[in-house]
């Protein structure tokens, strides 16, 4: 899945086992695994500074209203990373559980990926997948950037 892809999961399973509806953003894919992060429009834990807040108590990336296809100010949570097998994403897409809702602009996608790589909460394996995807994204033809 292309980095910066925004999709909606009707039955997202959180790390604590709870299930709910959630907007997710893809950070990169390698070896049949896609790394995604969840978003929230609930500002109570976050600052309103735009962009990367990797050093915050709750690492995040703030997407201000109007910067992309999201209707509200949104915080991308960089304290939890989720892995999806590509086959699972495809199956859930065809079943209607996951729907693509748009994509972040390329410059914001690059900033988000760089910010995620600065988070203490990303595992070495996830870091490798995101870094590989970032390198490929930067090397893409100019019309994608």
Secondary structure, 3 states (H helix, E strand, C coil): CCCCEEEEEEEEECCCCCEEEEEEEEEEEECCEEEEEEEECCCCCCCCCCEEECCCCCCEEEECCCCCCCCCCEEEECCCCEEEEHHHHHHHHHHCCEEEEEECCHHHHHHHHHHHHHCCCCCHHHHHHHHHHHHHHHHCCHHHC
